[in-house]
Amino acid sequence: MQAFIRRYPLSIAIIMLVTFLSLFKPPSTNLDKVPGIDKLVHMGMYFVMAGLLWWEFFRGRRQTGAPMWHGWVGALVFPLIYGGMVELIQEYCTNYRGGEWLDFAANSLGVILAAIAVKIIMRNR
């Protein structure tokens, strides 16, 4: 477990931040009036989460020799499942947040865009 924490410190911090941001009661701001800002924020959070997971996977892969499928599971499948679980928790475990299918779609789009970006970057290396 300690090796995992040492290999993925930024990803763990981002996952904790995304969890906090997803479950706290947000204040009302003027940004609420901007159409689609919520979905853009969801996409950005999950893009950063998946991107950091990929980056730390590749950084540690040299030392561990982990197969590529570990990266796909850890940086693609995990954030997709995590995003769905957070939406379910918002819907059924809070009375001030609600789970939305469009939020889940924005989360998933962020994860997929991160995977595409990593694929392009790795192809050009």
N, C-alpha and C positions, 0 to 999 in steps of 0.2 A: 504494500500500500504506500509506503514511504517513497519507493521508486516511482510510482505512478504520480504522486504529488510533486516530486522533483522534476519529472518530465513534462508535466502539464500545469505549471503554476498559473500562467496567465489565463488559460482556458477555464480552470476551476474558478478563478476570480470573476471572470466574465459570466460564467454560469450562475454563480451566486448573485451577481449584480442583476442579471436578467430575471432571476427568480424573485428578487426583492422588487424590482420595477414592475413585475407582472402581478404581484400579490398585494402591494401596498395600496392604500386609498389615495389616489392622485388628487391634487388640488385642482380647482377650476382655473383655467388660464385663457388668455385670448387666442391661444393656438387651437383651442377646441373648435373655433369657428372656421379654421382652414380645412377645406374638404380633403379627405384622404390622408391627413397628416398622421393619424393613428396607424394606418396600414403601412405608411412609409417608415415609421419608427419601428414597427414590428419587423419589417423586412430588414432594416438596418441592424437591429439587435441580433437577429439570427444570422445575417451575413457575417457580422464580426465574430460571433460565437463559432460558426463553422469554419471561417477562415483561420481563426487562431488554433482551432483543433487541428486543421490541416498543417499549419505552419509548425506547430509543436510536434506533430507526428513525424513530419519530414526531418525536423531537427534531431529528434531522438532516434530516428530509424537507422542512422549510421551506426549507432552504438548497439542497438538491440537486434538489428537485422529482422525486424518485424515484417511479415508479408504485407503486400499492398492491400489485401482485403481487410486487414485491421484498420487501415486508414478509412476505407469506404464505410465500414461499420461504425467506427468512432466519430467520423466527421460528417457523415451523411445520414446514416440510419438513426444514430442516437439523437441528433438535434431534431429530426423529423418527429420521432416518438416523443421526445421531451416537449416539443411545441404543442403536440396534441394533449399530452398529460396536463400541461399548464392551463390550457383552455378548459379542460374538464374540471380541474381544481377551481378555476375562477367561477365556473358555472355552479358547481355543487358544494363548494366549501366556503364561499364568501357571499355576503349579501350586498356588497358594494361593487363587485365586478361581475361581468358576465362573459361566458365563453361564446365566441362567435366563429362561425365557419370561415368568414372572410379574414379574420385574424390568423386562423390556422393556415389559410392559403398564403397570406403574406409571410408568415414564418417560414413556410415551406419554400416559397419563392426565394427568400433570402438564402436559405441553405443551398438550394439548387444553383443559384447564381454564384455562390462561393465555390461550389464544386466545379462549375464551368470555368471560373476565373483561375482556379488552381490547375485545371487541365490545360488551359491555354498557356499559363506560365511555365508549367513543367514541359510542355511540348517545345517551347522556345528556348529552354535551357540546354 
